[in-house]
Amino acid sequence: MNNGFLDQYWRVGGACGILFIVMFVIGAILQGGEPAAYDDPIEEIRAFWVDDGDSYLLGDYVIGLGFIIFFVPFLSAVRSVLGAAEGESQMFSRSFFAGAILFIALAAAAGSFWTTLAWGNVAENASDETIQTLMWLDLAANHFVPAGIAIMLLPAAFVLLRTRVLPLWLGVVTLLIGVVAVLSMLSIFGDSSDDDYGWVGFPLTGIWVLATSIVLILRKDAPGTARSA
C-alpha cells in the first residue's frame, strides 16, 4: 500500500521532472547572454567565449547536475508507468528508456564543442580556423540530438495512446513532439545558421517533461495495466 508521497514512485518522478526544469532554467540564466551565431564574425565569437566562458561553464554544470539528479529518476518513473500499462512484453517502454539515454548522450556530445570553447584560455589562444570549426561542429552535432528525442517520445506515445494510462491529450502531445523532432533534423540540409531548426525539439521536450510531471504528481492511484483503446 502506498501511504505517503515518497512511496508513490510516479509522483516522486513527477517532482523530479519539475525540479529538473527548474535547474535547467537556472543553468540557462547563469550561462549569460546568447552565444554568437555560427556564421558571425570570428572576432565576435571569440569575444563572447573569452568574456562569458566562465558563466557558460557554471550554467553548464548546473544543467548537468539537473540531468544526473532529477532527469534520470523522472525517466525511470515514466518508464515504470509505461511498462505497467504495456504489460508483459514492455517492448515500447524499454524503447522509450533507451531513446532517453541516447538523447542524454547525444546532448552531452553536442555540448562538448561549446564547452571546449568556454574552457580555460581555449577561445583566447585558438586560431580563427579552430574556433570556426568548433562552432560548426556544434551546429552539425545538434542536428542529431532530435533523433534521441524521437526515439524516446514516439514509443511513449504509442503506449499512451493505446493504453490511456495517462490522459489522452498527453499521448497526442507526445506524438506531435516526436514527429516535430524527426522533421527538425531536415535542417541539416540548410546553408546557414538561419536554416537551423534542430533546436526546436529542445523547448518542446521541456514542455513535455513539465506536462508529464504535473500529470504524474496529480495522479493519486498507482498505475496499472490500463485498458487498450
N, C-alpha and C positions, 0 to 999 in steps of 0.2 A: 504494500500500500504506500502511495506517495503522500506523506504527511505534510511536507514543507516544500518551500520553493526550491531549495537546494537538492531535494530528492527528485525533482521533476526535470530530467535532463534536457528536455526540449525547451523549457523556459530558461534554464541556465544558458543553453546555447543561444537563445534569442537575446539575452542580456549581453552575452559576449559579442554578438554581432553588432549591437548598438555601441558598445564600448570600442569596438574596432573602428567604426565610422568616426567616433569622437577623436580617437587617437590619430586617424588618418587626416582629419581636418586640421587638428593641431599641428601635425607634422608639415602639412602643406603650407600653413601660415608661417611656421618657423623657417621654411625654405626661402622665404623672401619673395622678391618680385619674379615675374615671369621671365624665364631664360630667353636669351636671344634666339631667333629663328635660325634654322639650319643654313639658309642662304643669305643671312645678314652679313655685313662686312666683318671680316675676321677681327678687326680691332674692337668692334662692339661685343663679339662673342668672347674674346679674351678678357675684356674689361669686366664683363659680368662674372665670369668664373674666378677672376682674381679678387674682385671686391666682395662677392656674395658666396664664395665657395664654402666657407665655414658654416654659414647659416644653412646652406643647402644640405650639408652633411649632417647637421644637427636634426633637421627635419626628416632626412632620410633615415636616421637612426630611430626616431620616434615612430615613424611609419613601419619600419622593420619590426620593432617591438610589438606593435599592434598586430602584425601578421602572426608573430610567434605566440603571443599570449592569448589573443582573443579570436583571430580569424580561424585558426585551425580547430579550436573547440566548437566554434559555430558550425563549421563544415561538418565536423563529426556528428553534431546533433542533427543536422539536416539529413545526413546520410542515414542515420538511425531511423529517423521518421520515415524516409522514403523506403528503407528496407523493410520496416514493419508493415507498411502498406502494400509493398510489392509481393511479399510472401516468400516462398521458399527459395526461388532462384536468385532474387536480388541482383540480377544482371545489370539493370539500368541504374540502380542506386550505387553499385560499385563503379560503374562508368562515370557517374557524377563525381564521385570522390577522386577517381583517377584524373579526370579533367581538372578538378580543383587544384590538385597537386601540380599538374602540368602548368596551369595558369600561374601559380606562385613561382615556379621555376623559370618560366618564360619572362615574367615581370622582373624577377631578380636579375636575370641575364641581361635584359634590355636596359635596366637601370645602371648596370655596371659601367657603361660608357660615360654617362654624365658624372657618376661618382668618381671616375678616374680624373675627369677634368677639374672637379671640385677639390680633389685631394692634394694636400701639400702645395708645392710650387709647380705642379704639372702645367697648368694653364699659363703661368708666367714664363716658364722656360721652354715650353714646347714650340716647335716650328708651326708656321701657318698651316702647312700641309697636314701635320698631325692633328691639330685642332679641328680642321675641316673634316678629316677622316673620321674622327671620333663622333662628331656631330651627325654625319651621315650614317654611320654605323648604328647610332641610337635610333635614327629615323627608320632604318631598314628593320632593325630588331623589333620595334614596336608594331610593325605590320603583322607580326606573327603572334603577338600576345592575344589578340582576339580569338585565335584558334583554341587556346585554353579555355576562354570564356564559353565558346560554343560547345566544346566537348563537355564542359561542366553543366551548362544550363539545358541543352536540348534533351539529354536523358532525364533530367529532373522534370522537365516539362511533360515528357511522356508519362511518367509515373503520376504526376499531379493531375493531369487531365484524365487519365484512365481510372484512377482510384478515388479522386476527390478527397484525399486525406487532409488536404488543406483547401482553402476556398478556391473555387473555380477561377476567379479573376486572377489569382496569383499564378495559376498554371498558364493562363493566357499571356500574362505579362512575362513570365519566364520564357515562354516560347518566342515571343516577339523579340526580346532582348537577345536570345540566342541567334535568331535569324539576322538581326542587325549586326551582330558580331561577325557572322560569316560574310555578310555583304561589305562590311567596313574593310576587310582585307583586300578588296579590289583596289583600294587607293594605292597599292604598291605599283600600279601602272601609271601613277601621276608623275609629273615632270618637275614639281617644286613642292616646297613645304605647304603651299596653299592648297595642294591636292591631297594632303594627308588627312584622312578620316579614320585612321586606325584608332585614334584616341577616343572615338565616340563610345566604344564599349565600356570604357572605364567608369565614367559617371553613371551610365545606365546600370552597370553591375553594382555600384554603390547604392543606387536606388533599390535594386533588387534585394541586396543584403538588408537594408533598412526595413523594407516592407515585410520580408520574410521574418525578420527578427520580431517585429511588432506582432505578427500573426502568431508566432510561437509563444511569445510571452502571454498573450491573451488567451491561449488555449489552456483550459483547466484540466481536461481529461487526457490520459495517456494515449498517444497514437497507437492504433492497432491496424489490423487488416481491414481496410475500408472497402466499400462496395465498388465494383467496376462499373464505369459509366456505360 
